Amino acid sequence: MTSTHVHLLRRRREGMTDYRARRKAITSQMALLVVRVSNKNVSAQFVKPTVKGDMVLSASNSKELAKAGWRGSSKSVPACYLLGLLAGKKALSAGVKEAVVYNGIVPFIRGSRIAALLKGVVDSGVAVPVGEEAFPDEDRMSGKPIAAYATKLAAEDKTAYSRSFGKLAKGGFKPQDYPAEFEKVKAAITGAGK
């Protein structure tokens, strides 16, 4: 067994690469949109695969949303949509007009945070082959269910509210304001508020 073969198996064994999915994505000849969701943040990179490794064409991280005025959770569905919008705008500026999603071994789930990010990318103008049925509905993307849940929790169980939303509240943000915050930041990213 060659050292390269062992290396390939190790990357798959460690849950880093799905080689079948990667080969399929690479043969599309489009840029790859690589999405990663961690415990604290979400990142989106547009990369071009080369023999020497992936060349990053454009990169965005949910921490950047704060610069646009976002005060909500950086890994929520609304944040993912906004990050997709931002990432798509940056990719267009870098000359990326179309991309195919590659998220490694993480399965693509309809209505998920990755799906919300993709909707943002598509809304920005980057062509990504994905059906509309995969995206979360508009209410979920704007944070209305989060706001409704926060309102209910604040009225019924202050301790649970504090446990779920205390960190956001300390930062001066009320989760009940998610839809308004979402619209404000969306306008800031798209330039619609100017």
Secondary structure, 3 states (H helix, E strand, C coil): CCHHHHHHHHHHHCCCCCHHHHHHHHHCCCEEEEEEECCCCEEEEEEEEECCEEEEEEEEEHHHHHHHCCCCCCCCHHHHHHHHHHHHHHHHHCCCCEEEEECCCCCCCCCCHHHHHHHHHHHHCCECCCCHHHCCCHHHHHCHHHHHHHHHHHHHCHHHHHHHHHHHHHCCCCHHHHHHHHHHHHHHHHCCCC
